[in-house]
Amino acid sequence: MITIDKVSKHYGNFQVLTDCSTHVNKGEVVVVCGPSGSGKSTLIKCVNGLEPFQQGDIHVNGTSVGAAKTNLSKLRAHVGMVFQHFELFPHMTIRDNLTLAQVKVLKRDKDEAAEKGLYFLDRVGLKAHAHKFPGQLSGGQQQRVAIARALAMDPICMLFDEPTSALDPEMINEVLDVMTELAQEGMTMMCVTHEMGFAKRVAHRVIFMDHGKIVEDDSKEAFFANPRSERAQQFLAKILQH
């Protein structure tokens, strides 16, 4: 579903990604982890063209993300993206937040889009809040709305960029529960996260990054039981002891 082949990216003289190669198969859940500044978020944003890259290639379901002829808006319409901050329109109701992109991008009929949006709002347990505005919901609820909005676009895969890092600890599990359910239903997912419990429970593979490079790319069992690199061992020792 996603192929990343020798991708490098730099801002001027600063190298953000160096020769990154990996893949995500259909129905696979891949967790990307690593220290802050390791390039995780940049890599995932390159997958749907939110960040341009200078070398290498990325294909999503056979479409080259870096090709000049690729319609990135069309591609992004089918690649669900959930950000650290919820990116909901504050002046619109939850129902309208879920409907807008369906109508504008997929050209769906407004009633059909609203019905679909409400279906996915129900899926994340928030149908009763459809008439509210984002500011009336908790952070965890807003993030679940953001997931519902992405799902309403019928995505072929989902990208998550640290979806729980802006949340209070009590709200993290309600978002991870929704993500776990999606994974169990076979959604193709690439998740940048520090939630190692989620990775252990749900991921098929774990990618560990450091200084813009993919240092490890292994099954979750191998990664947690016996990380090969010293850097990954240090990272896990720090993150798992709390």
HUWO-V46231 format. One record per residue. N is the residue number from 1. PHI is phi in whole degrees, 0 to 359 (NA if undefined). PSI is psi in whole degrees, -180 to 180 (* if undefined). D_LAST is the distance of its C-alpha to the last C-alpha in whole Angstrom. Layout:
# HUWO-V46231
n:N phi:PHI psi:PSI d_last:D_LAST
n:N phi:PHI psi:PSI d_last:D_LAST
This chain:
# HUWO-V46231
n:1 phi:NA psi:-43 d_last:35
n:2 phi:232 psi:127 d_last:33
n:3 phi:236 psi:124 d_last:34
n:4 phi:247 psi:119 d_last:33
n:5 phi:235 psi:107 d_last:35
n:6 phi:51 psi:48 d_last:35
n:7 phi:275 psi:129 d_last:34
n:8 phi:232 psi:146 d_last:34
n:9 phi:214 psi:142 d_last:34
n:10 phi:218 psi:153 d_last:34
n:11 phi:252 psi:104 d_last:35
n:12 phi:60 psi:-122 d_last:38
n:13 phi:271 psi:-5 d_last:37
n:14 phi:269 psi:118 d_last:33
n:15 phi:275 psi:117 d_last:32
n:16 phi:266 psi:-41 d_last:29
n:17 phi:230 psi:139 d_last:29
n:18 phi:230 psi:110 d_last:31
n:19 phi:53 psi:49 d_last:33
n:20 phi:274 psi:126 d_last:30
n:21 phi:225 psi:131 d_last:31
n:22 phi:194 psi:-176 d_last:30
n:23 phi:206 psi:160 d_last:31
n:24 phi:228 psi:118 d_last:30
n:25 phi:281 psi:161 d_last:32
n:26 phi:301 psi:130 d_last:33
n:27 phi:82 psi:3 d_last:31
n:28 phi:267 psi:147 d_last:28
n:29 phi:247 psi:118 d_last:25
n:30 phi:242 psi:125 d_last:23
n:31 phi:261 psi:132 d_last:20
n:32 phi:252 psi:122 d_last:20
n:33 phi:227 psi:174 d_last:17
n:34 phi:148 psi:170 d_last:16
n:35 phi:294 psi:164 d_last:16
n:36 phi:302 psi:141 d_last:18
n:37 phi:80 psi:12 d_last:21
n:38 phi:274 psi:-7 d_last:21
n:39 phi:102 psi:6 d_last:24
n:40 phi:300 psi:-53 d_last:22
n:41 phi:294 psi:-37 d_last:24
n:42 phi:298 psi:-44 d_last:27
n:43 phi:300 psi:-47 d_last:27
n:44 phi:291 psi:-32 d_last:27
n:45 phi:288 psi:-26 d_last:29
n:46 phi:293 psi:-29 d_last:32
n:47 phi:298 psi:-37 d_last:32
n:48 phi:249 psi:21 d_last:34
n:49 phi:77 psi:13 d_last:36
n:50 phi:288 psi:-27 d_last:34
n:51 phi:239 psi:126 d_last:33
n:52 phi:285 psi:156 d_last:36
n:53 phi:228 psi:154 d_last:36
n:54 phi:268 psi:-33 d_last:39
n:55 phi:231 psi:157 d_last:38
n:56 phi:87 psi:-170 d_last:38
n:57 phi:212 psi:152 d_last:38
n:58 phi:230 psi:130 d_last:36
n:59 phi:244 psi:134 d_last:38
n:60 phi:241 psi:113 d_last:37
n:61 phi:52 psi:40 d_last:39
n:62 phi:89 psi:-8 d_last:41
n:63 phi:264 psi:130 d_last:41
n:64 phi:282 psi:119 d_last:41
n:65 phi:292 psi:-36 d_last:39
n:66 phi:274 psi:-9 d_last:40
n:67 phi:291 psi:138 d_last:44
n:68 phi:300 psi:-32 d_last:46
n:69 phi:278 psi:-9 d_last:48
n:70 phi:288 psi:131 d_last:45
n:71 phi:276 psi:99 d_last:44
n:72 phi:294 psi:-33 d_last:41
n:73 phi:298 psi:-41 d_last:41
n:74 phi:293 psi:-42 d_last:42
n:75 phi:298 psi:-48 d_last:40
n:76 phi:296 psi:-25 d_last:37
n:77 phi:297 psi:-24 d_last:39
n:78 phi:249 psi:4 d_last:37
n:79 phi:242 psi:104 d_last:34
n:80 phi:293 psi:136 d_last:32
n:81 phi:229 psi:127 d_last:29
n:82 phi:240 psi:123 d_last:26
n:83 phi:263 psi:171 d_last:25
n:84 phi:299 psi:-45 d_last:22
n:85 phi:257 psi:145 d_last:25
n:86 phi:288 psi:-23 d_last:27
n:87 phi:59 psi:34 d_last:30
n:88 phi:273 psi:152 d_last:32
n:89 phi:281 psi:115 d_last:36
n:90 phi:292 psi:-24 d_last:36
n:91 phi:270 psi:1 d_last:39
n:92 phi:246 psi:149 d_last:40
n:93 phi:293 psi:166 d_last:39
n:94 phi:301 psi:-44 d_last:36
n:95 phi:303 psi:-46 d_last:39
n:96 phi:290 psi:-34 d_last:40
n:97 phi:300 psi:-38 d_last:37
n:98 phi:282 psi:-22 d_last:37
n:99 phi:269 psi:-35 d_last:41
n:100 phi:307 psi:-55 d_last:41
n:101 phi:294 psi:-35 d_last:40
n:102 phi:300 psi:-43 d_last:42
n:103 phi:288 psi:-48 d_last:45
n:104 phi:288 psi:-43 d_last:45
n:105 phi:266 psi:-47 d_last:44
n:106 phi:270 psi:-6 d_last:44
n:107 phi:60 psi:34 d_last:48
n:108 phi:284 psi:152 d_last:47
n:109 phi:298 psi:142 d_last:49
n:110 phi:300 psi:-41 d_last:48
n:111 phi:293 psi:-42 d_last:48
n:112 phi:297 psi:-42 d_last:47
n:113 phi:296 psi:-42 d_last:44
n:114 phi:296 psi:-42 d_last:43
n:115 phi:297 psi:-43 d_last:43
n:116 phi:294 psi:-43 d_last:41
n:117 phi:300 psi:-43 d_last:38
n:118 phi:293 psi:-34 d_last:38
n:119 phi:300 psi:-47 d_last:38
n:120 phi:285 psi:-28 d_last:35
n:121 phi:296 psi:-39 d_last:34
n:122 phi:295 psi:-39 d_last:34
n:123 phi:302 psi:-36 d_last:32
n:124 phi:265 psi:10 d_last:29
n:125 phi:79 psi:27 d_last:30
n:126 phi:230 psi:21 d_last:32
n:127 phi:302 psi:-33 d_last:35
n:128 phi:292 psi:-12 d_last:36
n:129 phi:257 psi:11 d_last:35
n:130 phi:303 psi:-33 d_last:37
n:131 phi:275 psi:-8 d_last:40
n:132 phi:279 psi:169 d_last:37
n:133 phi:259 psi:155 d_last:36
n:134 phi:309 psi:-39 d_last:32
n:135 phi:296 psi:-15 d_last:32
n:136 phi:271 psi:-2 d_last:33
n:137 phi:252 psi:157 d_last:29
n:138 phi:288 psi:168 d_last:26
n:139 phi:300 psi:-43 d_last:24
n:140 phi:297 psi:-40 d_last:22
n:141 phi:294 psi:-42 d_last:26
n:142 phi:298 psi:-39 d_last:27
n:143 phi:292 psi:-36 d_last:25
n:144 phi:294 psi:-36 d_last:26
n:145 phi:298 psi:-42 d_last:30
n:146 phi:299 psi:-37 d_last:29
n:147 phi:292 psi:-44 d_last:28
n:148 phi:300 psi:-41 d_last:31
n:149 phi:299 psi:-43 d_last:33
n:150 phi:295 psi:-41 d_last:32
n:151 phi:293 psi:-31 d_last:33
n:152 phi:295 psi:-16 d_last:37
n:153 phi:272 psi:7 d_last:38
n:154 phi:54 psi:57 d_last:38
n:155 phi:289 psi:149 d_last:35
n:156 phi:275 psi:-19 d_last:35
n:157 phi:202 psi:164 d_last:32
n:158 phi:235 psi:135 d_last:29
n:159 phi:248 psi:131 d_last:27
n:160 phi:238 psi:123 d_last:24
n:161 phi:251 psi:93 d_last:22
n:162 phi:47 psi:58 d_last:19
n:163 phi:292 psi:-15 d_last:20
n:164 phi:248 psi:-2 d_last:17
n:165 phi:287 psi:-18 d_last:16
n:166 phi:264 psi:6 d_last:19
n:167 phi:260 psi:153 d_last:18
n:168 phi:295 psi:149 d_last:17
n:169 phi:308 psi:-37 d_last:14
n:170 phi:293 psi:-22 d_last:16
n:171 phi:266 psi:-12 d_last:18
n:172 phi:297 psi:-45 d_last:16
n:173 phi:296 psi:-33 d_last:17
n:174 phi:294 psi:-31 d_last:21
n:175 phi:282 psi:-44 d_last:21
n:176 phi:297 psi:-33 d_last:19
n:177 phi:297 psi:-42 d_last:21
n:178 phi:296 psi:-43 d_last:24
n:179 phi:296 psi:-38 d_last:23
n:180 phi:297 psi:-43 d_last:22
n:181 phi:299 psi:-44 d_last:26
n:182 phi:301 psi:-45 d_last:27
n:183 phi:298 psi:-42 d_last:26
n:184 phi:293 psi:-24 d_last:27
n:185 phi:274 psi:-2 d_last:30
n:186 phi:95 psi:15 d_last:31
n:187 phi:292 psi:134 d_last:30
n:188 phi:288 psi:124 d_last:30
n:189 phi:222 psi:139 d_last:26
n:190 phi:235 psi:116 d_last:25
n:191 phi:236 psi:121 d_last:21
n:192 phi:273 psi:117 d_last:20
n:193 phi:201 psi:155 d_last:16
n:194 phi:260 psi:3 d_last:12
n:195 phi:280 psi:90 d_last:12
n:196 phi:289 psi:-27 d_last:11
n:197 phi:297 psi:-43 d_last:12
n:198 phi:298 psi:-44 d_last:15
n:199 phi:300 psi:-45 d_last:16
n:200 phi:296 psi:-36 d_last:16
n:201 phi:280 psi:-38 d_last:18
n:202 phi:243 psi:-34 d_last:20
n:203 phi:293 psi:147 d_last:21
n:204 phi:272 psi:-40 d_last:23
n:205 phi:225 psi:157 d_last:23
n:206 phi:236 psi:130 d_last:20
n:207 phi:254 psi:128 d_last:21
n:208 phi:249 psi:126 d_last:19
n:209 phi:245 psi:149 d_last:21
n:210 phi:206 psi:134 d_last:21
n:211 phi:50 psi:43 d_last:24
n:212 phi:77 psi:9 d_last:26
n:213 phi:240 psi:150 d_last:26
n:214 phi:276 psi:109 d_last:25
n:215 phi:274 psi:-38 d_last:23
n:216 phi:221 psi:145 d_last:23
n:217 phi:213 psi:97 d_last:24
n:218 phi:215 psi:169 d_last:23
n:219 phi:297 psi:154 d_last:23
n:220 phi:298 psi:-35 d_last:19
n:221 phi:299 psi:-48 d_last:20
n:222 phi:293 psi:-40 d_last:21
n:223 phi:296 psi:-47 d_last:18
n:224 phi:283 psi:-32 d_last:15
n:225 phi:280 psi:-36 d_last:17
n:226 phi:205 psi:70 d_last:19
n:227 phi:298 psi:137 d_last:19
n:228 phi:282 psi:-36 d_last:22
n:229 phi:269 psi:149 d_last:21
n:230 phi:297 psi:-36 d_last:20
n:231 phi:297 psi:-42 d_last:18
n:232 phi:293 psi:-37 d_last:16
n:233 phi:299 psi:-45 d_last:15
n:234 phi:298 psi:-45 d_last:14
n:235 phi:300 psi:-49 d_last:12
n:236 phi:294 psi:-39 d_last:10
n:237 phi:301 psi:-39 d_last:9
n:238 phi:284 psi:-41 d_last:8
n:239 phi:278 psi:-27 d_last:6
n:240 phi:266 psi:-10 d_last:6
n:241 phi:279 psi:-11 d_last:4
n:242 phi:261 psi:* d_last:0
